C-alpha cells in the first residue's frame, strides 16, 4: 500500500503545484487513499521531498535535484549505505535488515531500480523481503545488493 501511495504522490507532485500537506492529503483522498496528515508527513520525509520556490511568496513540494527519477540508482546507493544492516537469504527470497523505520524507504528505492530479478518487494519497519523471479539466483541478487551498498 505504501509503495503504491508513494507512486501516486510522485505523480501528483510532478503534475500539480502542491503547497501544503493538507493539499496533498486532499489529492490522495481523490485517488482513493484515506490518509492522515501524520501519514503524509512520514511519506514526505521518506520520499525526501523538499519545498522549492513557486513564485512570489509561494512554495511547492518537489524532489531534490539528485533524487529525480533518472537518479534512482544514486538514491538507492545512498539509502543502502545509510540504512542497510545485513543481507540474509532464504529459499527464493533475499531478506534485507535495515535500521528501524527505514525498510519501506529502502523498498521504494529498490522498486525504482526496476531490477529484472525481483518479482516484488514487501517491507515492514526494519525488514524488506525481495521475491525472485524464475530463472534468477539469490546469489546474483545479493551480489548486486552488496555492490550497491558499498
C-alpha angles and dihedrals in degrees: 000000000000094000090051091048091049090052091052091046089053090051093047093048091049094047103038139037102247112187103171141032087241091059091048091049090052092049092050091050088054087055092052101263116131100206138159129223089253091057091049090049091054092046091052090052095045093047092047094236118174135188117250132184115276098178137298109358091339131116134183137190118265142154118265112255093256094051102058119125093267091061100049089122091058091047092049090049090053093045092050094048093047101039114019113102102173145340121230130183133221135170102304091340136099114203120203119199112204139176111285113280096015105085095092092051090050090049090049090055092048091051088052091057092062093210111188092220093065120081092180148332131231120191134191127172099295105359134072122193116204115196115206126224121235114278097031128100130227089228094058092050094047089050089054091048094048092049090050091050094056 
